[in-house]
Amino acid sequence: MLQLAIEEEVQNFISSYQDKLLTNGSKQVVRNSYLPERNMQTGIGEVAVKVSRVRDRGKEGIKFSSNLIPQYMRCTVTIDVLLPLVYLKGISTTDFADSFEPILGSKPKNLSPNVISRLKSEWYDQYLLWQRRDLSKKKYVYFWVDGIYLQARIESEKNCILVIIGVDEYGKKELVAIDDGFRESKESWQGLLLDIKSRGLIHSPALAVGDGALGFWGALAEEYPTTVHQRCWVHKTSNILNKLPKSQQAKAKQMIHNIYMASAREEAESNWKKFILAYSAKYPKAYRMLIEK
């Protein structure tokens, strides 16, 4: 199937130049044999593929490059995406080959510890380049922030990954910043905010959404003082349900959803009052968690 897809890709490329003719009337862009066969690691194991050469018989320098099998690639795009995700799950460099045997076949090539170490270095270089990108033309309306504690490759339980996701003025959601921090402290968050400001993000987001960790809110008040603060309802819902017995959690969860998913303020306030009437007296801890800022 992969070989057929490559052949179709080549044919579509040549067809796009079918109107280009030489002075004698023959086609300018034509097939020209094949590149040397190479083995690709795919989700079904190792597959031998050949990519057609394409020749431009004119002088325009038209060249073909496969999007399915770019030059020098030895793994399909799916595997290239999967590798860093598996690494982040805690698989060691020496265990990659064994871990991928069920989908790549026995003793998959190009997954030796040296190869994985080289890939790690390349991923880190890409991360550093992304971390230095210019943000002066960006203007975010919303920030979603959180501190994430990973199980893999964290030397201390006090360390976490600080993440900021933003929505720009055109409605596009994207990752704004990511860095390691110390227990979501104010100093860690402030360092991250100062970094994105130094790269040109001078426009304050209209609204920031986060959990109850005080470190971010303290840093945000100093670096982007005009930004409105809002507690994340996902975190708040989880905190409230933890204060209720399991027999009440499903009903309470639906009532909380009715509050923040309401179509109008009046409806949200009505649903808020219903929750208070249902739980404030019998489960005061859940009630206090609801009204907590």
C-alpha positions as CSV (number, residue, x, y, z in Angstrom):
1,M,0.0,0.0,0.0
2,L,2.8,2.4,0.8
3,Q,4.5,1.7,-2.6
4,L,1.1,2.3,-4.4
5,A,0.7,5.6,-2.5
6,I,4.2,6.7,-3.6
7,E,3.4,5.8,-7.2
8,E,0.2,7.8,-7.0
9,E,2.1,10.7,-5.5
10,V,4.6,10.7,-8.3
11,Q,1.9,10.5,-11.0
12,N,0.0,13.4,-9.5
13,F,3.2,15.5,-9.5
14,I,3.9,14.7,-13.1
15,S,0.3,15.4,-14.1
16,S,0.5,18.8,-12.6
17,Y,3.1,19.7,-15.2
18,Q,1.5,18.0,-18.1
19,D,1.0,21.3,-19.9
20,K,4.7,22.0,-19.9
21,L,6.1,20.9,-23.2
22,L,9.4,21.2,-25.0
23,T,9.8,22.9,-28.3
24,N,9.4,19.5,-30.1
25,G,6.1,18.9,-28.3
26,S,7.3,16.2,-25.9
27,K,6.6,16.4,-22.2
28,Q,9.1,18.4,-20.1
29,V,8.6,16.6,-16.8
30,V,8.8,12.8,-17.0
31,R,9.7,9.7,-15.0
32,N,13.3,8.7,-15.0
33,S,13.7,5.2,-13.4
34,Y,13.9,4.8,-9.6
35,L,16.1,5.8,-6.7
36,P,17.8,2.9,-4.9
37,E,15.4,0.8,-2.9
38,R,15.4,1.4,0.9
39,N,13.8,-0.2,3.9
40,M,11.3,1.8,6.0
41,Q,10.2,1.2,9.5
42,T,6.4,1.3,9.5
43,G,3.6,0.3,11.8
44,I,3.5,-3.2,10.2
45,G,7.2,-3.8,10.3
46,E,10.0,-3.2,7.8
47,V,8.9,-2.4,4.3
48,A,11.0,-2.1,1.1
49,V,10.1,0.9,-1.0
50,K,11.3,2.6,-4.2
51,V,10.7,6.2,-5.1
52,S,10.6,7.2,-8.8
53,R,13.1,9.7,-10.1
54,V,11.5,12.6,-11.9
55,R,13.4,14.4,-14.7
56,D,12.9,18.0,-15.8
57,R,14.1,18.0,-19.4
58,G,13.8,21.7,-19.6
59,K,15.9,24.3,-17.7
60,E,13.5,25.2,-14.9
61,G,15.0,22.9,-12.3
62,I,11.7,21.3,-11.4
63,K,12.3,18.6,-8.7
64,F,10.1,16.0,-7.1
65,S,10.3,15.2,-3.3
66,S,8.0,12.7,-1.8
67,N,5.9,13.9,1.2
68,L,5.3,10.3,2.2
69,I,9.0,9.3,2.1
70,P,11.2,12.4,2.3
71,Q,14.8,12.1,1.4
72,Y,16.9,10.1,4.0
73,M,13.9,9.3,6.1
74,R,14.0,5.7,7.5
75,C,10.7,5.8,9.5
76,T,7.2,6.7,8.5
77,V,5.8,10.0,9.8
78,T,3.5,8.0,12.2
79,I,6.6,6.4,13.9
80,D,8.5,9.7,14.0
81,V,5.6,11.2,15.9
82,L,5.2,8.1,18.2
83,L,8.9,8.0,19.3
84,P,9.0,11.2,21.3
85,L,5.7,10.4,22.9
86,V,6.9,7.0,24.0
87,Y,10.1,8.5,25.4
88,L,8.1,11.0,27.5
89,K,6.2,8.0,28.9
90,G,9.5,6.8,30.5
91,I,10.8,4.2,28.0
92,S,14.6,4.1,28.3
93,T,16.8,4.3,25.2
94,T,17.9,0.7,25.7
95,D,14.3,-0.6,25.7
96,F,13.0,1.1,22.6
97,A,13.7,-1.8,20.2
98,D,12.0,-4.3,22.5
99,S,9.0,-2.0,23.1
100,F,8.4,-1.5,19.3
101,E,8.7,-5.2,18.3
102,P,4.9,-5.8,18.4
103,I,4.4,-3.1,15.7
104,L,7.7,-3.0,13.9
105,G,8.6,-6.7,13.9
106,S,11.5,-8.6,15.4
107,K,14.6,-6.6,16.0
108,P,13.6,-3.3,14.3
109,K,16.5,-1.4,12.8
110,N,17.2,2.3,13.4
111,L,16.0,2.1,17.0
112,S,19.3,1.4,18.7
113,P,20.3,3.3,21.9
114,N,22.7,5.5,19.8
115,V,19.9,6.4,17.4
116,I,17.5,7.2,20.2
117,S,20.2,9.3,21.9
118,R,20.8,11.2,18.6
119,L,17.0,11.8,18.2
120,K,16.8,13.1,21.8
121,S,19.6,15.6,21.0
122,E,17.7,16.7,17.8
123,W,14.4,17.1,19.8
124,Y,16.1,19.2,22.4
125,D,17.7,21.4,19.7
126,Q,14.2,21.9,18.2
127,Y,12.8,22.8,21.6
128,L,15.5,25.4,22.2
129,L,14.9,27.0,18.8
130,W,11.2,27.1,19.5
131,Q,11.8,28.5,23.0
132,R,13.7,31.5,21.4
133,R,11.1,32.3,18.8
134,D,9.9,35.9,18.3
135,L,6.5,36.7,19.9
136,S,6.3,40.4,19.1
137,K,3.6,39.9,16.5
138,K,1.4,37.8,18.8
139,K,-1.6,39.0,20.7
140,Y,-3.4,36.5,22.9
141,V,-6.9,37.0,24.2
142,Y,-6.9,34.0,26.6
143,F,-4.3,32.1,28.6
144,W,-4.9,28.6,30.0
145,V,-2.1,27.7,32.4
146,D,-1.2,24.6,34.5
147,G,1.7,22.9,36.3
148,I,2.0,19.3,35.2
149,Y,3.9,16.7,37.3
150,L,5.3,14.0,35.0
151,Q,6.1,10.5,36.2
152,A,9.0,10.0,33.8
153,R,12.5,11.5,34.0
154,I,11.8,14.0,36.8
155,E,14.6,13.9,39.4
156,S,12.4,15.4,42.2
157,E,8.7,15.3,43.0
158,K,9.0,19.1,43.6
159,N,9.7,19.7,39.9
160,C,6.9,20.2,37.4
161,I,6.4,21.4,33.9
162,L,4.8,24.9,33.6
163,V,2.6,25.2,30.5
164,I,0.8,28.2,28.9
165,I,-1.7,27.7,26.1
166,G,-3.1,30.7,24.4
167,V,-5.9,31.7,22.0
168,D,-4.9,34.6,19.7
169,E,-7.2,37.3,18.4
170,Y,-8.1,35.1,15.4
171,G,-9.3,32.2,17.6
172,K,-6.3,30.0,17.0
173,K,-5.2,27.9,20.0
174,E,-1.5,27.3,20.4
175,L,1.2,26.4,22.8
176,V,2.8,29.7,24.1
177,A,5.4,28.5,26.5
178,I,6.6,25.4,28.4
179,D,9.4,25.1,30.9
180,D,10.3,23.3,34.1
181,G,9.5,24.9,37.5
182,F,9.7,24.3,41.2
183,R,6.3,23.3,42.6
184,E,4.5,26.0,40.6
185,S,6.1,28.7,42.7
186,K,5.6,32.4,42.0
187,E,9.3,32.7,41.1
188,S,9.0,29.9,38.5
189,W,5.9,31.3,36.9
190,Q,7.3,34.9,36.9
191,G,10.5,33.7,35.2
192,L,8.4,32.1,32.4
193,L,6.2,35.2,32.0
194,L,9.3,37.5,31.9
195,D,10.8,35.3,29.2
196,I,7.8,35.6,26.9
197,K,7.7,39.3,27.6
198,S,11.4,39.6,26.7
199,R,10.6,38.0,23.3
200,G,8.0,40.6,22.5
201,L,4.7,39.5,24.1
202,I,3.8,42.9,25.5
203,H,0.0,42.7,25.0
204,S,-1.7,41.4,28.2
205,P,-4.2,38.6,27.6
206,A,-7.7,39.7,28.5
207,L,-8.3,36.6,30.6
208,A,-6.2,33.9,32.2
209,V,-7.6,30.6,33.4
210,G,-5.8,28.3,35.9
211,D,-6.2,26.2,39.0
212,G,-6.0,27.3,42.7
213,A,-2.2,27.3,42.8
214,L,-1.3,30.8,44.1
215,G,2.1,31.1,42.4
216,F,0.8,31.8,38.9
217,W,-1.7,34.4,40.1
218,G,0.9,36.3,42.0
219,A,3.3,36.4,39.1
220,L,0.5,37.3,36.6
221,A,-0.6,40.3,38.8
222,E,2.9,41.7,38.6
223,E,3.7,41.0,34.9
224,Y,0.2,41.4,33.3
225,P,-1.8,43.4,35.9
226,T,-4.7,44.1,33.6
227,T,-5.5,40.5,32.9
228,V,-8.6,39.1,34.5
229,H,-8.3,36.0,36.7
230,Q,-10.6,33.0,36.4
231,R,-10.5,29.6,38.2
232,C,-10.5,26.6,35.9
233,W,-13.9,24.8,36.2
234,V,-12.3,21.4,35.4
235,H,-10.0,21.8,38.5
236,K,-12.8,23.3,40.6
237,T,-15.2,20.5,39.7
238,S,-12.6,17.9,40.7
239,N,-12.0,19.6,44.0
240,I,-15.7,19.8,44.8
241,L,-16.4,16.2,44.0
242,N,-13.5,15.1,46.2
243,K,-15.5,16.6,49.2
244,L,-18.6,14.6,48.4
245,P,-19.4,10.9,48.8
246,K,-19.4,8.8,45.7
247,S,-23.2,8.4,45.8
248,Q,-23.5,12.2,45.3
249,Q,-20.8,12.8,42.8
250,A,-22.6,12.1,39.5
251,K,-25.5,14.3,40.4
252,A,-23.3,17.1,41.7
253,K,-21.1,16.9,38.6
254,Q,-24.1,17.5,36.4
255,M,-25.3,20.4,38.5
256,I,-21.8,22.0,38.3
257,H,-21.8,21.6,34.5
258,N,-25.2,23.3,34.4
259,I,-23.7,26.3,36.1
260,Y,-20.7,27.0,33.8
261,M,-22.4,25.6,30.6
262,A,-25.4,27.9,31.0
263,S,-26.3,30.0,28.0
264,A,-27.0,33.1,30.0
265,R,-25.9,34.7,33.3
266,E,-29.4,34.4,34.8
267,E,-29.5,30.6,34.1
268,A,-26.0,30.2,35.6
269,E,-27.1,32.0,38.8
270,S,-30.2,29.9,39.0
271,N,-28.2,26.7,38.7
272,W,-25.7,28.1,41.3
273,K,-28.5,28.5,43.8
274,K,-29.8,25.0,43.2
275,F,-26.4,23.6,44.0
276,I,-26.2,25.7,47.2
277,L,-29.6,24.5,48.3
278,A,-28.7,20.9,47.6
279,Y,-25.3,20.7,49.3
280,S,-24.4,23.7,51.5
281,A,-26.0,22.4,54.7
282,K,-25.2,18.7,54.4
283,Y,-21.8,19.0,52.7
284,P,-20.3,22.4,53.8
285,K,-16.8,21.5,52.5
286,A,-18.1,21.0,49.0
287,Y,-20.0,24.3,49.3
288,R,-16.9,26.2,50.4
289,M,-14.9,24.7,47.6
290,L,-17.6,26.0,45.1
291,I,-17.5,29.6,46.4
292,E,-13.7,29.6,46.8
293,K,-12.0,32.1,44.4
